[in-house]
Amino acid sequence: MNRNYRGAGLAIVVVDYGSSALLAENLVAVEVELPEAVFVVVHNPTTTAERLAVDELGAQRGWTLVHPDHNLGFGGGVNLGVGKVLADSAITEIMLLNPDATIDAPSTTLLVERVRNDNAALVGPMIRRPDGRPWSSGHLLSLGSGVMRSLSSPEPADDAGPWMPWLSGACLVLSTELWRRVAGFDHQYFLYWEDVDLSKRVLDAGGSIVFVADALAVHDEGGTHDDGSGGSRAKSPTYYYYNILNRLRFAAIHLDVVRRRHWVRTSPRASWQILLRGGRRQFVHPVAPLGAAWRGHRDGCALVKHAAAPPEPYGGHNTGTDPSRAEEEHA
């Protein structure tokens, strides 16, 4: 490993939506750790004050700022930001980083060196909350049921899978070559599940999913999914709607007819589990969360109903979703 790595050849792309304060706290700290990296901030528009704050910060730090005319969501924003650096032959790796996340130079070095050893690998770190609790340690998705679990959790005895590995988009590193091969994120997702979809397409393209346990990013969700009530766990209606909708969008795009139907049947139960991520206190005033969940289920079912001809069934040539292709590495 190159212990002297300082960020050369790396572009760090961040999508901002009303988070100038987070950029000032978190992305500046990452820049101090990685002074040679190129920083690209895509500012999805919110208010004039936010734009001015991001513009001022970007000018001070020398970041590349991108201002779309309308909110592109996460995946669309990342695609636009990455597009700004792909023409630069000096950029060989891309890090996707949330504005509420930080990572230091040693952990970045572990991720980048892993990509440089295999430019077909999608690589992610251990992600913890500020208090040290795990937030993401690699994941598996059952293509049979839509159930998710941690990469390190025991496989449920009643779920035969097949299990597909995936990594959180809060912090990812991949080569520019792999990005071009899979054509970036699918902008249809807008928010949530775009990282699951990207992982699937990396595997389908012959790549691998690599979780580097010794690399650490810190992710503080505070405020990014808050409903404004001040609750420590409450999520916004937007969070519920797109999580529930895009679960079924994934099924419509990637699964055969039998599995699509099963995911639709289990959508109410899955939707309830997603709602519970916001805690039970929100149900004192349940109209907003339940309404968002119902709309996500309704619109997702419509996507499944009108989906194109199904893809090759799992187990066919080059499906690439065998969990043995998820690697866990320690330095």
C-alpha positions in Angstrom: 0.0 0.0 0.0 1.2 3.5 -0.8 1.3 5.1 2.6 2.2 8.5 1.0 -1.0 8.6 -1.1 -2.4 12.1 -0.9 -5.4 12.0 -3.3 -3.7 12.4 -6.7 -5.8 10.9 -9.4 -9.0 11.0 -7.3 -12.1 13.0 -7.8 -14.5 13.3 -4.9 -18.1 14.0 -6.0 -20.7 15.3 -3.5 -24.4 16.1 -4.2 -25.7 18.9 -2.0 -29.3 19.7 -1.3 -29.7 22.4 1.3 -26.6 21.2 3.2 -24.1 24.1 3.0 -23.4 23.8 6.7 -22.6 20.1 6.3 -20.2 20.9 3.5 -18.4 23.5 5.6 -18.0 21.0 8.4 -17.4 17.7 6.6 -16.1 18.2 3.1 -13.6 20.8 4.3 -12.3 18.3 6.8 -11.9 15.7 4.0 -10.2 18.3 1.8 -7.6 18.9 4.6 -7.0 15.1 4.6 -6.8 14.8 0.8 -5.3 18.1 -0.6 -4.5 16.7 -4.0 -7.9 15.3 -4.7 -10.3 17.1 -7.1 -13.6 18.1 -5.4 -16.8 18.5 -7.3 -20.0 19.7 -5.6 -23.3 19.4 -7.4 -25.7 21.9 -5.8 -29.3 20.8 -6.4 -31.2 24.1 -6.0 -33.1 24.9 -2.8 -32.9 28.6 -1.7 -31.0 31.6 -2.8 -29.3 31.8 0.6 -28.1 28.2 0.2 -26.7 28.8 -3.3 -24.8 31.9 -2.1 -23.4 29.9 0.8 -22.2 27.1 -1.4 -20.8 29.4 -4.0 -18.8 31.3 -1.3 -17.5 28.1 0.2 -16.6 26.6 -3.2 -14.7 29.8 -4.2 -12.8 29.8 -0.9 -11.8 26.1 -1.2 -11.3 25.9 -5.0 -14.0 23.3 -5.5 -15.7 22.7 -8.9 -19.3 23.7 -8.5 -22.1 22.4 -10.7 -25.5 24.1 -10.7 -28.3 22.1 -12.4 -31.5 24.0 -13.2 -33.6 21.7 -11.1 -33.2 19.1 -8.5 -31.8 16.0 -10.1 -31.9 13.8 -7.0 -28.8 11.9 -5.8 -28.1 9.6 -8.8 -28.7 12.3 -11.4 -26.6 14.8 -9.5 -23.7 12.3 -9.2 -23.9 11.6 -12.9 -23.7 15.3 -13.7 -20.8 15.8 -11.3 -18.8 12.8 -12.5 -19.3 14.0 -16.1 -17.3 17.1 -15.2 -14.2 15.1 -14.5 -14.3 12.2 -17.0 -12.6 14.2 -19.7 -9.6 14.7 -17.4 -7.1 11.9 -18.0 -5.4 12.5 -14.7 -8.5 11.3 -12.9 -8.5 7.6 -12.5 -10.7 7.0 -9.5 -14.0 8.5 -8.3 -15.2 8.7 -4.7 -18.9 9.3 -4.1 -19.4 10.9 -0.7 -22.5 12.2 1.2 -22.3 15.7 2.5 -22.9 14.3 6.0 -20.0 11.9 5.8 -16.2 12.1 6.4 -13.3 9.9 5.6 -9.6 10.3 6.4 -6.5 9.8 4.2 -5.5 6.3 5.5 -9.0 4.9 4.8 -9.2 6.6 1.4 -5.8 5.1 0.6 -7.1 1.6 1.4 -10.1 2.1 -0.9 -8.2 3.6 -3.8 -5.4 1.1 -3.7 -8.0 -1.7 -3.9 -9.5 -0.1 -7.0 -6.1 0.3 -8.5 -5.5 -3.4 -8.0 -8.8 -4.2 -9.7 -10.4 -1.6 -11.8 -13.6 -3.7 -12.1 -14.3 -3.5 -8.3 -16.9 -1.3 -6.6 -15.4 -0.7 -3.2 -16.8 0.6 0.1 -15.7 1.1 3.7 -17.1 0.3 7.0 -19.5 3.2 7.8 -20.1 4.2 11.4 -22.3 6.8 13.1 -20.5 9.5 15.1 -21.1 7.5 18.3 -19.3 4.5 16.8 -22.3 2.3 16.1 -22.3 0.6 12.7 -24.3 2.3 9.9 -23.3 0.2 7.0 -20.9 -2.8 6.8 -21.8 -4.1 3.4 -25.2 -5.6 2.6 -27.0 -8.6 0.9 -30.3 -8.4 -0.8 -32.5 -11.5 -1.4 -33.6 -11.4 -5.0 -36.3 -13.9 -4.0 -38.0 -11.9 -1.2 -36.5 -8.4 -1.2 -35.2 -8.8 2.3 -31.9 -7.2 3.2 -29.3 -8.1 5.8 -25.7 -7.1 6.7 -23.0 -8.9 4.8 -21.8 -10.4 8.1 -25.3 -11.4 9.4 -26.3 -15.1 9.3 -28.4 -16.0 6.3 -32.1 -16.5 7.3 -33.0 -20.2 7.2 -36.4 -19.5 5.6 -35.0 -17.4 2.7 -33.2 -19.2 -0.1 -32.2 -16.1 -1.9 -30.4 -15.9 -4.2 -28.5 -13.2 -2.3 -26.9 -10.2 -4.0 -24.2 -8.1 -2.4 -24.4 -4.3 -2.5 -22.7 -1.3 -1.0 -24.1 2.0 0.4 -23.8 5.1 -1.8 -22.8 7.2 1.2 -19.2 6.4 0.4 -18.1 4.4 -2.7 -14.9 4.3 -4.7 -14.6 3.0 -8.3 -12.4 3.5 -11.3 -13.4 5.8 -14.1 -13.2 2.8 -16.4 -15.9 0.9 -14.4 -18.0 4.0 -14.2 -18.0 4.3 -18.0 -18.7 0.5 -18.3 -21.9 0.7 -16.3 -22.9 4.2 -17.4 -23.1 5.5 -13.8 -26.3 5.7 -11.8 -29.8 5.0 -13.2 -31.3 8.5 -12.9 -34.8 7.0 -12.7 -34.3 6.2 -9.0 -34.0 9.9 -7.9 -33.4 8.9 -4.3 -32.7 5.6 -2.6 -32.0 2.2 -4.1 -29.7 3.7 -6.8 -26.7 2.2 -5.0 -28.4 -1.3 -4.9 -29.1 -0.9 -8.7 -25.5 0.2 -9.4 -24.1 -2.8 -7.5 -26.4 -5.1 -9.5 -25.2 -3.6 -12.8 -21.5 -3.8 -11.7 -22.0 -7.5 -11.0 -23.8 -8.0 -14.3 -20.9 -6.4 -16.1 -18.5 -8.9 -14.6 -17.3 -6.7 -11.8 -17.1 -7.4 -8.1 -18.4 -5.8 -4.8 -15.6 -5.3 -2.3 -16.2 -4.3 1.4 -13.0 -3.1 3.0 -13.5 -3.6 6.7 -10.4 -1.7 7.8 -11.4 1.5 6.0 -13.7 3.7 8.0 -16.1 6.5 7.0 -18.3 8.4 9.5 -21.8 9.2 8.5 -24.1 11.5 10.5 -27.6 11.4 9.1 -28.7 14.2 11.2 -31.2 16.3 9.3 -30.9 14.7 5.9 -34.0 12.6 6.4 -35.5 14.5 9.3 -39.2 15.5 9.1 -38.6 18.7 11.1 -40.3 17.4 14.2 -37.1 17.3 16.2 -37.4 13.5 16.7 -34.1 11.7 16.7 -35.3 9.0 14.3 -38.1 10.6 12.4 -37.9 10.4 8.6 -39.4 12.6 6.0 -42.3 11.6 3.7 -39.8 11.8 0.8 -37.7 9.2 2.5 -40.6 6.8 2.8 -42.0 7.4 -0.6 -38.8 6.8 -2.6 -37.6 3.9 -0.5 -40.9 2.1 -1.0 -41.3 3.1 -4.7 -37.8 2.2 -5.7 -37.8 -1.2 -4.0 -40.5 -2.1 -6.6 -38.7 -0.1 -9.4 -35.7 -2.4 -8.8 -38.0 -5.4 -9.1 -39.5 -4.1 -12.3 -36.1 -3.5 -13.9 -34.1 -6.5 -12.8 -36.4 -9.4 -11.8 -38.4 -12.0 -13.7 -42.2 -12.1 -13.6 -42.5 -14.6 -10.7 -40.2 -12.6 -8.4 -41.8 -9.3 -9.4 -45.2 -10.6 -8.3 -43.7 -11.8 -5.0 -42.2 -8.5 -4.3 -45.5 -6.8 -4.9 -47.3 -9.2 -2.5 -44.7 -8.5 0.2 -44.7 -4.7 -0.4 -47.1 -3.8 2.4 -45.0 -5.7 4.9 -41.8 -4.2 3.6 -43.4 -0.7 3.6 -44.3 -1.1 7.3 -40.7 -2.1 8.1 -39.4 1.0 6.3 -41.9 3.2 8.2 -40.6 1.7 11.5 -37.2 3.1 10.8 -38.7 6.5 11.8 -39.9 5.2 15.2 -43.4 4.8 16.5 -43.7 8.3 17.9 -44.4 9.6 14.4 -47.7 7.7 14.3 -49.2 10.1 16.8 -49.8 12.2 13.6 -49.7 9.4 11.0 -51.2 11.1 7.9 -47.9 12.2 6.3 -45.8 9.0 6.8 -48.7 6.6 6.0 -49.7 8.7 3.0 -46.2 8.7 1.6 -46.0 4.9 2.1 -49.3 4.3 0.3 -48.3 6.5 -2.6 -44.9 4.7 -2.9 -46.6 1.3 -2.9 -49.2 2.4 -5.4 -46.7 4.0 -7.8 -44.3 1.1 -7.5 -47.0 -1.5 -8.3 -47.8 0.5 -11.4 -44.2 0.3 -12.5 -44.2 -3.5 -12.0 -47.5 -3.8 -13.9 -46.2 -1.9 -16.9 -42.6 -3.3 -16.8 -41.0 -4.4 -20.1 -40.3 -8.1 -20.8 -38.5 -9.7 -17.9 -34.7 -10.1 -17.9 -33.0 -13.5 -18.0 -34.0 -15.5 -14.8 -31.4 -15.5 -12.0 -28.9 -18.2 -12.6 -28.6 -17.5 -16.3 -25.4 -16.4 -18.1 -23.5 -13.5 -16.5 -26.1 -12.6 -13.9 -23.3 -11.9 -11.5 -25.3 -12.0 -8.3 -23.7 -14.9 -6.5 -22.9 -13.6 -2.9 -19.5 -15.3 -3.2 -18.6 -12.4 -5.5 -18.8 -10.0 -2.5 -15.4 -9.7 -0.9 -14.6 -8.6 2.6 -11.0 -7.4 2.9 -8.8 -6.5 5.8 -5.5 -4.7 5.3 
